[in-house]
Amino acid sequence: MTDAFADELVSLLTQLVVIDSVNPSLVPGGAGEAELARFVANWFKRHGIEATLEDVATGRPNVIAVAGGRRPGRTVILNAHLDTVGVAAMNQPFSAAIESGRLFGRGAMDTKGGLAAFMLATAAAAERQLEGTVIFAGVIDEEFASLGTESLAARFHADAAIVAEPTALEIATCHKGFVWLDIETSGVAAHGSRFEEGVDAIVKMGKFLGALEAMSRTWRPGRGIPFSAGPPCMPQLLRADRSCRVTQHCAS
């Protein structure tokens, strides 16, 4: 990496980090991705690359920019998300301060660093007129329901895709998915003095949670799947009235 390129990358990343793009589905009242999406689209236009804003949810657009396509070749998608998690308890989360050679701020790593790198890579591909096509996708909502990538996958096809999630500079070729499940056990209410007439839904749920814990202790990843050191299912929320319900998060 040349000094000039490094300076350009740091300058671009600084401009991205100072823009608040907290996911409003994750944090009620969050700023959302619109301002950042407009900045990214305008940056591409200044570099002679057409960019479009495509609303996925109201006021929350993906940014799509395409480089190449003039000469036959393969197509690659560069996917980086625009949204971030919240900033609770953070001091100056959008300062983009540089200390000891590192840039600090909400989203600097996840994934505005990757976003900046992909923007510059797309511009470089256009300038060099590489064979094939580079599709840049700045997507919304990765931190909540991945609405942006779902929309992207429904509209675009490519030979390969690179996602800018931080992986400690290691190449990751797969990752866990997830599913939320609601499990409910039902019971019959009864007075404490005549408990034998009732059915305790909480006790039923206790048996289920015990079986879930036992399964998690013995679960092992499938062959050829190098990720996942944790349990496959984690209870998240337990509610009880006349029935007992647990909401849990399971890796798939």
Backbone torsions as a table, in degrees:
resi	resn	phi	psi	omega
1	MET	NA	125.3	179.3
2	THR	-75.2	159.1	178.6
3	ASP	-61.1	-38.3	-179.4
4	ALA	-64.3	-42.5	179.5
5	PHE	-66.4	-41.7	179.6
6	ALA	-61.5	-41.7	178.5
7	ASP	-63.7	-40.3	179.2
8	GLU	-65.1	-40.2	179.9
9	LEU	-64.2	-45.5	-179.7
10	VAL	-64.6	-41.6	178.8
11	SER	-61.7	-43.8	179.4
12	LEU	-66.3	-44.1	179.9
13	LEU	-61.3	-40.0	177.4
14	THR	-58.1	-45.0	-179.8
15	GLN	-65.5	-33.1	178.7
16	LEU	-72.1	-41.4	-175.1
17	VAL	-68.6	-34.0	-177.2
18	VAL	-72.2	-10.9	177.7
19	ILE	-89.7	119.8	179.4
20	ASP	-69.8	120.6	177.1
21	SER	-134.8	39.9	178.8
22	VAL	-62.1	133.4	-176.3
23	ASN	-66.8	119.1	-177.2
24	PRO	-72.9	-18.9	175.2
25	SER	-76.9	-30.3	179.3
26	LEU	-83.9	-38.8	-178.9
27	VAL	-127.0	103.2	-179.7
28	PRO	-51.6	132.1	-178.0
29	GLY	87.6	0.3	178.5
30	GLY	-60.9	151.4	-173.7
31	ALA	-65.2	-29.3	-177.1
32	GLY	81.4	-176.6	-169.5
33	GLU	-99.1	-3.6	-168.9
34	ALA	-60.7	-48.0	-178.4
35	GLU	-62.6	-43.5	179.0
36	LEU	-64.9	-40.6	179.0
37	ALA	-60.4	-42.7	178.1
38	ARG	-63.9	-40.2	178.4
39	PHE	-61.1	-46.7	-178.4
40	VAL	-62.5	-44.7	179.9
41	ALA	-62.2	-43.0	179.5
42	ASN	-66.4	-35.5	177.4
43	TRP	-61.0	-44.7	178.9
44	PHE	-64.1	-42.1	-179.4
45	LYS	-62.1	-37.3	176.2
46	ARG	-66.0	-22.1	178.2
47	HIS	-97.9	15.5	174.7
48	GLY	75.4	21.5	-178.4
49	ILE	-117.6	126.4	179.2
50	GLU	-67.9	133.2	178.2
51	ALA	-132.9	141.3	-179.6
52	THR	-122.3	147.3	173.7
53	LEU	-102.6	124.6	-176.9
54	GLU	-122.8	106.9	-178.6
55	ASP	-61.8	125.0	175.3
56	VAL	-99.9	-42.6	170.2
57	ALA	-127.7	166.3	-175.1
58	THR	-56.7	119.5	178.7
59	GLY	70.4	16.4	-177.3
60	ARG	-133.1	89.8	-174.1
61	PRO	-97.1	145.9	160.4
62	ASN	-73.3	155.0	171.8
63	VAL	-113.4	125.4	179.7
64	ILE	-120.2	128.3	175.6
65	ALA	-135.4	139.6	-175.2
66	VAL	-122.8	130.3	176.1
67	ALA	-119.1	140.2	178.0
68	GLY	88.7	-151.7	-178.2
69	GLY	89.9	-3.8	-178.7
70	ARG	-85.0	-24.1	177.8
71	ARG	-122.8	143.2	-177.3
72	PRO	-57.9	148.3	178.0
73	GLY	165.5	-175.8	-177.9
74	ARG	-81.5	164.1	-179.8
75	THR	-114.3	133.2	176.4
76	VAL	-126.1	139.4	174.7
77	ILE	-101.8	131.1	172.1
78	LEU	-106.2	110.6	-171.1
79	ASN	-112.6	120.4	174.6
80	ALA	-136.9	140.8	-176.6
81	HIS	-92.5	148.9	-176.3
82	LEU	-88.4	-28.6	-172.7
83	ASP	-82.3	160.6	174.0
84	THR	-130.3	168.5	170.7
85	VAL	-76.4	-176.6	-175.0
86	GLY	-75.8	179.4	-174.2
87	VAL	-124.1	17.9	-179.1
88	ALA	-55.3	135.1	177.4
89	ALA	70.2	6.0	177.5
90	MET	-90.5	140.6	176.3
91	ASN	-96.5	117.9	-179.3
92	GLN	53.0	62.4	-174.5
93	PRO	-65.8	-19.4	-176.9
94	PHE	-112.7	24.2	-177.2
95	SER	-77.8	-25.7	-176.3
96	ALA	53.9	40.8	-179.0
97	ALA	-71.9	142.1	178.1
98	ILE	-107.8	121.9	179.1
99	GLU	-136.1	129.9	178.2
100	SER	52.2	39.7	177.0
101	GLY	78.9	9.3	178.8
102	ARG	-122.8	143.5	178.7
103	LEU	-99.6	127.8	-176.2
104	PHE	-112.2	142.0	177.2
105	GLY	158.9	156.8	-178.8
106	ARG	-60.3	124.9	177.6
107	GLY	88.4	-3.0	-176.7
108	ALA	-54.4	-40.9	178.1
109	MET	-94.5	-38.2	-170.4
110	ASP	-119.3	88.8	-6.8
111	THR	-131.2	43.2	-176.9
112	LYS	-72.2	-24.2	171.9
113	GLY	-63.4	-47.1	176.2
114	GLY	-66.0	-36.5	177.7
115	LEU	-60.1	-46.7	178.9
116	ALA	-62.9	-43.3	-179.7
117	ALA	-62.3	-41.5	-179.4
118	PHE	-70.2	-35.2	176.1
119	MET	-61.6	-46.9	-180.0
120	LEU	-67.4	-37.5	178.8
121	ALA	-64.5	-40.2	178.8
122	THR	-65.4	-42.3	177.8
123	ALA	-63.5	-38.8	178.9
124	ALA	-66.5	-39.1	178.2
125	ALA	-63.1	-38.6	178.3
126	ALA	-67.6	-42.0	-178.0
127	GLU	-65.1	-37.8	-176.8
128	ARG	-88.7	-3.4	179.1
129	GLN	50.6	53.7	-179.4
130	LEU	-65.9	156.8	173.9
131	GLU	-66.1	149.2	178.1
132	GLY	82.1	-161.4	-172.6
133	THR	-136.1	136.7	171.7
134	VAL	-109.8	121.8	176.4
135	ILE	-106.6	111.3	175.2
136	PHE	-85.8	133.1	178.4
137	ALA	-132.3	109.5	169.7
138	GLY	-95.2	110.5	-168.1
139	VAL	-109.7	155.2	179.4
140	ILE	-91.8	162.4	158.1
141	ASP	69.5	19.6	179.0
142	GLU	-62.1	-33.0	-174.4
143	GLU	-76.7	-4.6	-178.9
144	PHE	-126.2	-70.2	-175.1
145	ALA	-129.9	5.4	177.4
146	SER	58.1	37.4	-179.7
147	LEU	-61.6	-35.8	-178.1
148	GLY	-65.2	-44.9	179.8
149	THR	-71.3	-34.2	175.2
150	GLU	-60.0	-44.6	178.4
151	SER	-63.9	-41.8	179.5
152	LEU	-61.5	-46.4	-176.9
153	ALA	-64.3	-28.8	-179.5
154	ALA	-76.3	-19.5	-173.0
155	ARG	-110.9	-24.3	-173.2
156	PHE	-122.5	146.8	175.1
157	HIS	-125.7	145.6	-177.1
158	ALA	-151.0	164.4	175.8
159	ASP	-78.0	-26.2	-179.4
160	ALA	-158.8	162.0	175.7
161	ALA	-141.0	143.6	174.7
162	ILE	-120.3	127.8	-178.2
163	VAL	-108.8	135.9	-170.1
164	ALA	-87.4	25.6	176.5
165	GLU	-67.4	140.7	-180.0
166	PRO	-67.5	131.5	-178.4
167	THR	-134.4	29.3	-179.2
168	ALA	56.2	35.7	178.1
169	LEU	64.6	19.5	173.6
170	GLU	-101.4	147.7	176.0
171	ILE	-81.1	122.8	178.2
172	ALA	-110.1	128.5	-176.3
173	THR	-107.0	-0.9	177.3
174	CYS	-160.1	164.1	176.6
175	HIS	-156.3	165.7	180.0
176	LYS	-73.5	144.0	165.2
177	GLY	-95.5	-173.3	178.3
178	PHE	-153.3	161.5	175.5
179	VAL	-145.8	140.8	174.5
180	TRP	-96.9	133.0	179.1
181	LEU	-124.3	139.2	170.6
182	ASP	-106.1	120.0	178.2
183	ILE	-110.6	128.3	-177.8
184	GLU	-125.4	132.5	171.0
185	THR	-112.7	141.5	-177.0
186	SER	-111.0	155.9	179.9
187	GLY	-142.5	-171.5	177.9
188	VAL	-128.8	124.0	-178.9
189	ALA	-70.5	144.8	176.5
190	ALA	-154.9	154.9	177.5
191	HIS	-67.2	147.3	-178.2
192	GLY	-60.1	-27.0	179.7
193	SER	-78.9	-11.9	-180.0
194	ARG	-131.8	49.8	-174.0
195	PHE	-60.3	-25.6	-177.4
196	GLU	-65.9	-16.2	178.8
197	GLU	-85.7	-9.3	-177.2
198	GLY	-103.6	171.6	173.8
199	VAL	-128.2	119.8	-173.4
200	ASP	-85.5	107.8	179.9
201	ALA	-66.8	-30.0	-179.2
202	ILE	-68.5	-40.1	177.0
203	VAL	-62.0	-42.1	176.8
204	LYS	-58.6	-45.4	179.8
205	MET	-64.4	-35.6	176.9
206	GLY	-58.2	-40.8	178.0
207	LYS	-64.1	-40.9	178.8
208	PHE	-63.4	-46.0	-179.0
209	LEU	-64.1	-35.6	176.5
210	GLY	-64.2	-41.8	177.5
211	ALA	-66.3	-36.8	178.5
212	LEU	-64.4	-41.8	178.4
213	GLU	-64.0	-42.0	179.2
214	ALA	-62.9	-41.8	178.1
215	MET	-63.0	-40.3	-178.1
216	SER	-65.7	-31.8	179.3
217	ARG	-69.6	-29.8	-175.1
218	THR	-102.7	-7.1	-176.8
219	TRP	-69.4	138.8	176.2
220	ARG	-131.8	146.0	177.2
221	PRO	-60.3	151.4	176.9
222	GLY	-67.6	163.2	179.5
223	ARG	-62.9	138.4	178.3
224	GLY	79.5	5.7	178.5
225	ILE	-114.8	99.9	-169.5
226	PRO	-82.0	-1.4	-176.8
227	PHE	-97.6	178.8	170.6
228	SER	80.2	100.1	173.7
229	ALA	-105.7	-13.5	-174.9
230	GLY	-95.2	179.3	179.9
231	PRO	-69.5	153.0	-178.7
232	PRO	-74.6	-23.3	-177.8
233	CYS	-135.3	136.9	-178.5
234	MET	-133.1	114.6	175.4
235	PRO	-60.7	136.9	-176.6
236	GLN	-113.8	-35.6	-173.7
237	LEU	-150.5	134.3	179.6
238	LEU	-124.5	127.6	178.3
239	ARG	-127.9	142.7	-179.5
240	ALA	-140.2	134.3	167.1
241	ASP	-140.0	-111.0	172.8
242	ARG	-82.2	-15.2	171.1
243	SER	-124.2	174.7	179.0
244	CYS	-130.5	129.2	-176.0
245	ARG	-129.3	136.4	175.1
246	VAL	-121.7	135.9	173.0
247	THR	-102.3	129.5	-176.7
248	GLN	-135.7	156.4	-178.4
249	HIS	-111.2	124.3	-177.9
250	CYS	-122.3	135.8	171.8
251	ALA	-74.5	147.2	179.9
252	SER	-125.2	NA	NA
